[in-house]
Amino acid sequence: MRELKLIIKRYVPKKIWFSLIKIYNFTKLRALYELYLIKSAPKKHQKALQIVRKKKKVKVAFFLIHQSVWKYDVLFDLMLKHPRFEPQIFVCPAVNFGMENMLFEMNKSFEAFKKKGFNPIKTYNEATGEYLDVKIFFSPDIVFYTNPYEGLQDYRYYITQFSDTLTCYVPYAIMMVDFEFIYNLKFHNLVWRIFSETPIHKEIASQKQKIKSQNSVLTGYPGFDQLLINKKPNDAVWKNKNPNLKKIIWAPHHSMDELNKVANFLEYYDFFFELADKYSDKIQIAFKPHHLLRIKLEQEYWGKEKTDIYYNKWAKLANGQCENGDYIDLFLTSDALIHDCGSFMAEYLITEKPSLFMVRNESVMEHWNTFGKKAIVAHYQSRNKEQLINFIENVVLNKNDWMKEERNNFVQTNLIPKNKLTASENILEYLEDQIFKGI
């Protein structure tokens, strides 16, 4: 369908093309076509499953876009060791913020995963401008997605191009909000299996999804796995080696003027430098922004020059640093987290360290789901600079962590799989049952 649209657009005058689009939308042909895709998906998946069951080796493609939302390290490693799975990472370009950002994110992710020894493959060739046809090059039996949003990645790798393949998805974050698009995009209704993070999220999906969560399997969240099994984290991720400095992560979100406007960045970006200076002999701060914050600042708020100056200032700070990639070792070796990023609300609690959520205004929590409302209760909270300072002085420096028991109770009750396996092990076990045992 996408290729057909592009061919028609190439030969039809612009005015006629826009008229066709209006007719297409007005007559609800788009919605009808989407409904057809959703209705026909289970039969296509069942046919694909029957084909895969006859194979000795199962090829699994992991479509990576942004390094920071990758949750498949443990699962990928398990598949590498498995005699019948052949996993491969494909770095897919993010096309929603222009060519420069696309190449930056693609190359950053490629180099990071090459360094891990995963042998990733780029799907876009900078020299030729050509895109890799994964279906011809690799012929995947299963495709794992890291992001559900149409238009974020190039259409060649969107789920509609793999309707005859077993497609899987792990949410890129533990979702705290109740927005419809988190659970009920076209993607969520087309994917073969969504591996759900908690019973609460599976129940929410059953209420919001067109197909009522029929494609959802409760496994736990793979993003927790490395935090749970890594017993020897590398503290070399911290630039300053002074053992007397408490290690604090500041993780600001990017939603400053959209959705629930959760991000405090524009109100606090200078204040954190003041904190680093005031407590220079007591703390060091790792600036860990959401991966979209920089591009938002460059294109919508500050411009590239001011943004570069700000990020470079963190990189050069004696008791500060800028982090843009993997954060497992950073989390495990830190002393505390300060943030307004919903995706970190659950993940950081796994470390048993104190976490402060910066509440920009009370309306931020109006759109939170049941899980989000439970998670915030396990957090310290701030609504002004004085409360932020109190957290640093009282909880971090003076170690008066009076919420530790409440945090750990939340983790054990809501986050840890009951069968004592990791989420990745649960996913692998499910795939084994479906493919090799034919359950």
C-alpha positions as CSV (number, residue, x, y, z in Angstrom):
1,M,0.0,0.0,0.0
2,R,2.8,2.5,0.9
3,E,4.7,1.7,-2.3
4,L,1.5,2.1,-4.3
5,K,0.8,5.5,-2.8
6,L,4.4,6.7,-3.6
7,I,4.1,5.6,-7.2
8,I,0.7,7.4,-7.6
9,K,2.1,10.5,-5.9
10,R,5.0,10.6,-8.3
11,Y,2.9,10.9,-11.4
12,V,-0.2,12.8,-10.1
13,P,-0.3,16.6,-9.8
14,K,-0.1,18.0,-6.3
15,K,-3.6,19.4,-6.3
16,I,-5.2,16.1,-7.5
17,W,-3.1,14.2,-5.0
18,F,-4.3,16.3,-2.0
19,S,-7.9,15.8,-3.3
20,L,-7.4,12.1,-3.4
21,I,-6.1,12.1,0.1
22,K,-9.1,14.1,1.3
23,I,-11.5,11.7,-0.4
24,Y,-9.6,8.7,1.0
25,N,-10.0,10.1,4.6
26,F,-13.5,11.5,4.2
27,T,-14.9,8.2,2.9
28,K,-13.3,6.4,5.8
29,L,-11.4,4.1,3.4
30,R,-8.3,4.5,5.6
31,A,-10.2,3.2,8.7
32,L,-11.8,0.4,6.7
33,Y,-8.4,-0.7,5.4
34,E,-6.9,-0.6,8.9
35,L,-9.8,-2.7,10.2
36,Y,-9.3,-5.2,7.4
37,L,-5.6,-5.5,8.3
38,I,-6.4,-6.1,12.0
39,K,-9.1,-8.7,11.2
40,S,-6.9,-10.6,8.8
41,A,-3.8,-10.5,11.1
42,P,-4.5,-13.6,13.3
43,K,-4.9,-15.9,10.2
44,K,-1.7,-14.6,8.7
45,H,0.1,-15.1,12.0
46,Q,-1.3,-18.6,12.4
47,K,-0.1,-19.5,8.8
48,A,3.4,-18.0,9.6
49,L,3.5,-20.0,12.8
50,Q,2.8,-23.2,11.0
51,I,5.7,-22.5,8.5
52,V,8.1,-21.6,11.3
53,R,7.3,-24.8,13.2
54,K,8.8,-26.8,10.3
55,K,12.1,-25.1,10.4
56,K,15.3,-26.3,12.2
57,K,16.6,-22.7,12.6
58,V,14.4,-19.7,13.4
59,K,15.7,-16.4,12.2
60,V,14.9,-13.5,14.6
61,A,15.3,-9.8,13.5
62,F,15.5,-7.2,16.2
63,F,14.7,-3.7,14.8
64,L,16.7,-1.2,16.9
65,I,16.1,2.6,16.5
66,H,17.3,4.4,19.6
67,Q,19.9,2.8,21.8
68,S,18.3,4.2,25.0
69,V,15.0,2.3,24.6
70,W,16.5,-1.1,23.8
71,K,15.3,-3.7,26.3
72,Y,16.4,-6.9,24.7
73,D,20.0,-7.5,25.9
74,V,19.3,-10.5,28.0
75,L,16.8,-12.0,25.5
76,F,19.2,-11.5,22.6
77,D,22.0,-13.2,24.6
78,L,19.7,-16.1,25.5
79,M,18.9,-16.5,21.8
80,L,22.5,-16.4,20.8
81,K,23.1,-19.4,23.1
82,H,20.0,-21.3,21.9
83,P,20.6,-24.0,19.3
84,R,17.6,-23.2,17.2
85,F,17.4,-19.4,17.3
86,E,19.5,-17.1,15.0
87,P,19.1,-13.5,16.2
88,Q,20.3,-10.5,14.3
89,I,20.1,-6.7,15.2
90,F,19.1,-4.3,12.4
91,V,19.6,-0.6,13.1
92,C,16.6,1.2,11.5
93,P,16.7,4.9,10.8
94,A,14.5,7.3,12.8
95,V,13.1,9.6,10.1
96,N,10.9,12.0,12.1
97,F,13.5,14.7,12.8
98,G,15.3,15.0,9.5
99,M,18.4,13.4,7.9
100,E,21.0,14.9,10.2
101,N,19.4,13.5,13.3
102,M,18.6,10.2,11.5
103,L,22.3,9.6,10.7
104,F,23.4,10.7,14.2
105,E,21.0,8.3,16.0
106,M,21.7,5.4,13.5
107,N,25.5,5.7,13.8
108,K,25.4,6.2,17.6
109,S,23.3,3.0,18.0
110,F,25.4,1.1,15.5
111,E,28.7,1.9,17.2
112,A,27.3,1.2,20.7
113,F,26.0,-2.3,19.8
114,K,29.1,-3.0,17.7
115,K,31.1,-2.3,20.9
116,K,28.9,-4.8,22.7
117,G,29.9,-7.4,20.2
118,F,26.4,-7.9,18.8
119,N,27.4,-7.4,15.1
120,P,24.6,-5.0,14.2
121,I,23.6,-4.2,10.6
122,K,22.6,-0.8,9.3
123,T,19.5,-0.7,7.2
124,Y,20.5,2.6,5.5
125,N,23.6,3.0,3.4
126,E,24.9,6.6,3.7
127,A,27.1,6.3,0.6
128,T,24.4,5.0,-1.8
129,G,21.3,6.3,-0.1
130,E,19.8,2.8,-0.4
131,Y,17.7,1.0,2.2
132,L,18.3,-2.7,3.0
133,D,15.5,-5.1,2.2
134,V,15.6,-7.1,5.3
135,K,13.1,-9.7,3.9
136,I,15.4,-10.5,1.1
137,F,18.7,-10.2,3.0
138,F,17.7,-12.1,6.2
139,S,14.2,-13.5,5.7
140,P,13.2,-13.2,9.3
141,D,10.7,-15.7,10.9
142,I,10.2,-13.4,13.9
143,V,10.7,-9.6,14.1
144,F,11.0,-7.8,17.5
145,Y,10.2,-4.1,17.5
146,T,11.5,-1.5,20.0
147,N,8.9,1.2,19.1
148,P,5.3,1.2,17.9
149,Y,5.0,4.6,16.3
150,E,4.3,4.8,12.6
151,G,6.4,7.7,11.0
152,L,9.2,7.4,13.6
153,Q,11.0,4.7,11.7
154,D,11.2,4.4,7.9
155,Y,8.1,2.8,6.5
156,R,10.1,-0.1,5.0
157,Y,10.5,-1.5,8.6
158,Y,7.0,-0.7,9.9
159,I,4.8,-3.6,11.0
160,T,2.6,-3.4,7.9
161,Q,5.5,-4.5,5.8
162,F,5.8,-7.7,7.9
163,S,2.2,-8.9,8.0
164,D,3.2,-12.4,7.1
165,T,5.8,-12.6,9.8
166,L,5.5,-13.3,13.6
167,T,6.0,-9.9,15.0
168,C,6.7,-9.2,18.7
169,Y,6.9,-6.1,20.9
170,V,8.1,-5.2,24.4
171,P,7.0,-1.7,25.4
172,Y,10.0,0.7,25.3
173,A,9.1,1.8,28.8
174,I,6.9,0.9,31.8
175,M,3.9,3.1,30.9
176,M,2.6,5.4,33.6
177,V,0.0,7.3,31.6
178,D,-3.5,6.4,30.4
179,F,-3.3,7.9,26.9
180,E,-5.1,5.9,24.2
181,F,-2.1,5.9,21.9
182,I,0.0,4.0,24.4
183,Y,-2.1,0.9,24.0
184,N,-4.3,1.2,20.9
185,L,-2.4,2.2,17.8
186,K,-2.6,0.3,14.6
187,F,0.6,-1.3,15.6
188,H,-0.7,-2.7,18.9
189,N,-3.6,-4.4,17.1
190,L,-1.5,-5.8,14.3
191,V,1.5,-7.3,16.2
192,W,1.4,-11.0,16.9
193,R,2.5,-10.8,20.5
194,I,2.9,-8.0,23.0
195,F,4.9,-9.2,26.0
196,S,3.2,-7.3,28.8
197,E,5.1,-5.9,31.8
198,T,2.6,-6.2,34.7
199,P,-1.0,-7.5,35.2
200,I,-2.1,-3.9,35.5
201,H,-0.8,-3.0,32.1
202,K,-2.3,-6.1,30.5
203,E,-5.7,-5.2,32.1
204,I,-5.5,-1.6,30.8
205,A,-4.7,-2.9,27.3
206,S,-7.7,-5.2,27.4
207,Q,-9.9,-2.1,28.1
208,K,-8.3,0.2,25.4
209,Q,-7.2,-2.1,22.6
210,K,-9.5,-2.8,19.6
211,I,-8.7,-6.5,20.0
212,K,-9.0,-6.4,23.8
213,S,-5.4,-7.5,24.6
214,Q,-5.9,-10.9,22.8
215,N,-2.3,-10.7,21.6
216,S,-0.8,-9.9,25.0
217,V,1.2,-12.4,27.1
218,L,2.2,-11.5,30.7
219,T,5.9,-12.1,31.1
220,G,7.3,-9.3,33.2
221,Y,9.5,-6.5,31.9
222,P,12.8,-7.4,30.2
223,G,14.1,-3.9,31.0
224,F,14.5,-5.0,34.6
225,D,16.5,-8.1,33.8
226,Q,20.0,-6.6,33.6
227,L,19.3,-4.6,36.8
228,L,18.4,-7.8,38.6
229,I,21.1,-10.1,37.3
230,N,24.1,-7.8,37.1
231,K,26.0,-8.3,40.4
232,K,29.2,-6.6,39.3
233,P,28.3,-3.3,37.7
234,N,31.1,-1.2,36.2
235,D,31.5,2.1,38.2
236,A,34.0,3.3,35.6
237,V,31.0,4.9,33.9
238,W,31.4,7.8,36.4
239,K,34.0,10.3,35.2
240,N,35.0,11.6,38.7
241,K,36.7,8.9,40.6
242,N,36.6,10.6,44.0
243,P,35.0,7.9,46.3
244,N,33.7,10.6,48.7
245,L,31.3,12.1,46.1
246,K,27.7,10.8,46.1
247,K,26.6,9.8,42.6
248,I,23.3,11.5,41.5
249,I,21.6,11.0,38.2
250,W,19.4,13.8,36.8
251,A,17.1,12.5,34.0
252,P,14.9,15.2,32.5
253,H,12.1,14.4,30.1
254,H,11.4,16.1,26.8
255,S,7.6,16.8,27.1
256,M,7.7,20.5,28.0
257,D,4.7,21.8,26.1
258,E,2.9,18.7,24.9
259,L,0.8,15.8,26.4
260,N,0.8,16.2,30.2
261,K,3.7,18.7,30.1
262,V,5.7,16.7,32.6
263,A,9.2,18.1,31.9
264,N,10.7,20.6,34.3
265,F,13.9,21.2,32.2
266,L,13.3,24.8,31.2
267,E,12.7,25.8,34.8
268,Y,15.7,23.9,36.2
269,Y,18.4,23.6,33.6
270,D,20.7,26.2,35.2
271,F,19.8,25.2,38.8
272,F,21.4,21.9,38.4
273,F,24.7,23.6,37.6
274,E,24.2,25.6,40.8
275,L,23.7,22.4,42.7
276,A,26.9,20.9,41.2
277,D,28.8,24.0,42.3
278,K,27.3,24.3,45.8
279,Y,28.0,20.6,46.6
280,S,31.1,20.2,44.6
281,D,32.9,18.5,47.4
282,K,29.9,16.2,48.2
283,I,28.2,15.1,44.9
284,Q,28.7,14.5,41.2
285,I,25.8,14.6,38.8
286,A,25.3,12.6,35.6
287,F,23.0,14.5,33.2
288,K,20.9,11.7,31.6
289,P,18.4,13.5,29.3
290,H,15.7,11.8,27.3
291,H,17.1,11.1,23.9
292,L,14.5,13.4,22.3
293,L,15.3,16.4,24.5
294,R,18.4,17.5,22.5
295,I,16.6,17.5,19.2
296,K,13.6,19.4,20.8
297,L,16.0,22.0,22.1
298,E,17.8,22.4,18.8
299,Q,14.7,22.6,16.6
300,E,12.0,24.2,18.8
301,Y,13.5,26.1,21.8
302,W,17.2,27.1,21.8
303,G,18.8,26.3,18.5
304,K,21.8,24.1,17.9
305,E,24.5,26.5,19.2
306,K,23.0,27.1,22.6
307,T,22.1,23.4,22.9
308,D,25.6,22.3,22.1
309,I,27.1,24.7,24.6
310,Y,24.8,23.4,27.3
311,Y,25.5,19.7,26.7
312,N,29.2,20.4,26.4
313,K,29.2,22.2,29.7
314,W,28.0,19.0,31.4
315,A,30.7,17.0,29.6
316,K,33.4,19.3,30.8
317,L,32.2,19.8,34.4
318,A,34.6,18.4,37.0
319,N,31.9,16.8,39.0
320,G,29.4,16.3,36.2
321,Q,29.0,14.4,32.9
322,C,26.6,13.9,30.0
323,E,25.1,10.4,29.4
324,N,23.3,9.5,26.2
325,G,23.4,5.8,25.9
326,D,23.1,2.6,28.0
327,Y,22.4,3.3,31.6
328,I,22.4,-0.1,33.4
329,D,25.9,0.4,35.0
330,L,25.0,4.1,35.7
331,F,21.9,3.1,37.6
332,L,23.5,0.3,39.6
333,T,26.5,2.3,40.7
334,S,24.6,5.5,41.5
335,D,23.3,6.7,44.9
336,A,20.1,8.4,43.8
337,L,18.0,9.5,40.8
338,I,16.2,12.9,40.3
339,H,13.9,12.9,37.3
340,D,10.5,13.7,35.7
341,C,10.7,10.8,33.2
342,G,7.9,8.3,33.5
343,S,9.9,5.5,31.9
344,F,12.4,5.5,34.8
345,M,9.9,5.5,37.6
346,A,9.7,1.7,37.8
347,E,13.2,0.8,36.4
348,Y,15.2,2.7,38.9
349,L,13.2,1.3,41.9
350,I,14.7,-2.1,41.0
351,T,18.1,-0.8,42.2
352,E,16.6,-0.2,45.8
353,K,18.1,3.3,45.6
354,P,16.1,6.5,46.5
355,S,14.4,8.2,43.7
356,L,12.9,11.7,43.5
357,F,10.1,12.6,41.1
358,M,10.0,16.3,40.2
359,V,6.3,17.2,40.0
360,R,6.0,20.2,37.6
361,N,2.3,20.7,38.5
362,E,-0.5,18.6,39.9
363,S,-2.1,18.2,36.5
364,V,0.8,16.0,35.5
365,M,-0.7,13.1,37.4
366,E,-4.3,13.5,36.0
367,H,-3.5,11.3,33.1
368,W,-1.6,8.6,35.0
369,N,-2.9,5.0,34.9
370,T,-3.4,2.8,37.9
371,F,0.2,1.7,37.9
372,G,1.6,5.2,37.7
373,K,-0.5,6.2,40.7
374,K,1.0,3.4,42.7
375,A,4.6,4.0,41.5
376,I,4.6,7.7,42.5
377,V,3.7,6.8,46.1
378,A,7.0,4.9,46.3
379,H,8.9,8.0,45.3
380,Y,10.1,11.1,47.1
381,Q,8.6,14.1,45.4
382,S,9.5,17.7,44.9
383,R,7.5,20.7,43.8
384,N,10.1,23.4,44.2
385,K,13.8,24.0,44.6
386,E,13.8,23.8,48.4
387,Q,12.3,20.3,48.4
388,L,14.9,19.2,45.8
389,I,17.7,20.5,48.0
390,N,16.1,18.8,51.0
391,F,16.2,15.4,49.1
392,I,19.9,15.9,48.3
393,E,20.9,16.9,51.8
394,N,18.6,14.8,54.0
395,V,18.1,11.6,51.9
396,V,21.3,11.3,49.8
397,L,24.0,12.9,51.9
398,N,22.6,12.2,55.4
399,K,21.3,8.8,54.3
400,N,17.9,9.3,55.9
401,D,16.1,7.1,53.4
402,W,12.8,6.6,55.2
403,M,11.0,5.3,52.1
404,K,13.2,2.3,51.4
405,E,10.8,-0.3,52.8
406,E,7.9,1.1,50.9
407,R,9.9,1.2,47.7
408,N,11.0,-2.4,48.1
409,N,7.4,-3.6,48.9
410,F,6.2,-1.9,45.7
411,V,9.0,-3.7,43.7
412,Q,8.2,-7.2,45.1
413,T,4.5,-6.8,44.8
414,N,4.3,-5.2,41.3
415,L,7.5,-5.7,39.3
416,I,9.1,-9.0,39.9
417,P,7.7,-12.1,38.0
418,K,6.1,-14.5,40.4
419,N,7.7,-17.6,38.8
420,K,11.2,-16.4,39.7
421,L,12.3,-16.4,36.1
422,T,13.5,-13.2,34.4
423,A,11.1,-11.6,31.9
424,S,13.5,-12.6,29.1
425,E,13.4,-16.2,30.2
426,N,9.6,-16.1,30.2
427,I,9.6,-14.7,26.7
428,L,12.0,-17.3,25.4
429,E,10.0,-20.1,27.1
430,Y,6.8,-18.8,25.5
431,L,8.4,-18.8,22.0
432,E,9.8,-22.3,22.6
433,D,6.3,-23.6,23.6
434,Q,4.6,-21.9,20.6
435,I,7.2,-22.9,17.9
436,F,9.1,-26.1,19.0
437,K,6.4,-27.7,21.1
438,G,3.4,-26.5,19.1
439,I,1.3,-25.4,22.1
